[in-house]
Amino acid sequence: MDQRIVRALSSFITRSSDYTLARLQFAMDHPDLPAPPVLERLPDASEQTLRSRWVALERQLDDIAAFLRSVDDGRVAREDATFAALARIIRELDQVGRALRWVLTVTDRDPS
């Protein structure tokens, strides 16, 4: 497996675990708001699994970002620690997701 994919995938898996915990905390602290969308976990850390599930994961990341924007309309203050943690993790997931997309695109073109 390409080392760039290994590093990016490792970071994505870590951040998705962080997201799961932040999602749960947010839902517990804000029962009056809808829970953040689920982000599926990869069943293993293989390149094949990543390639076969990446499109669905990107859609889920888009849904999560849309959720964050919908909640950030004044109903939940920016000073809310749970919201801030969730927003930070979503930004990190987005960054890692972009890196994974780039690595997948480059390795599709680069046979080495």
N, C-alpha and C positions, 0 to 999 in steps of 0.2 A: 504494500500500500504506500502511496506517495506520502512522504513526511509532512508536506503542507496540509494534506487532508487529515492526517493523524492529529496534528496540533490543533487545527481548526475544529475538528470533530470533538476532541477532548474538551475544548473550551465550550462548545455548544452544549455538550452533555452536562457539564458542570452548571452552566447558566440556566439550562432548562430545569435542573433540580432546584436551583435557587428560585426560579419562577414558580414552581409548584408550591413551595413553602410560602412565598410572598402572596400568591393567589389565595391560598387558604387563610392566611392572616388577614388579608383585605376583606375576604368574604365574612370572616368572623367579626371583624371590627365594624363592618358596614352592612348589617343584615337588611337594611332598607334599600340597598342598591343591588343590581344584578351582579352575580359573581363573574369575575374575569373569565374569558374563554379558556378552554383546556388546550394545553400544548402536549401533543402525543410524545411519548418518550420513544426513542429508537430501541428496538429489541436487542440490538447488539451494535458494536462500534465498527462495523465493517463498511468498506467503501461501497460494496454492492447494496447494502441496506440503505445507506445514505442516498445513493443515486436513485434507487427505486422509490424512496419516500420523500425526496427533497421538495418536489412540487407541492405536495400536500402540506408539508411543514411551512413552506413559504406562505401558503394561503392562511394557515393558522397564525403565523406571525403578523400578517396583514390584519386579520380579525382582532388580534390582541392590540395592535397599534390603534385601530379604529375604536376599540373599547376604551382605551386610555383617553383618546380625544373626547369621546362622549361623556366620560366621567369628569373630565377637566373643564366643566362648563360653569363652575361656581358652586356646585352642590357639595363638592369636597374641597376643602381649603388646601392650598399648596403646602401649608405648614403641617398637614397631617402626615405623621411619620410613616404610616402604613402605605399611604398613597405615594409618598416620595420614594420608598423602597421599591414599590412595584414599578414606578416610572423608570427608576434607575436600571432595574433588571431588564425591563423591556428595551431600553436604549442599548444595553449591552448585548442582548439577544439580537437586536437589529444589526449591530456592528459585526457580530460574529456570523450572522446569517449572510451578510453581504460578502464577508471574507470567504465563506464556504461557497457561495455562488461563484465568486471570482475563481477560486481554486478549481471548482468543478468545470468551469468554462475553459480555463487554461489547460487542465489535464485532458480535456476532451480533444483539444487541438494539438497538444504536445505529447507525442508517443513515448518520450523518454521518461 
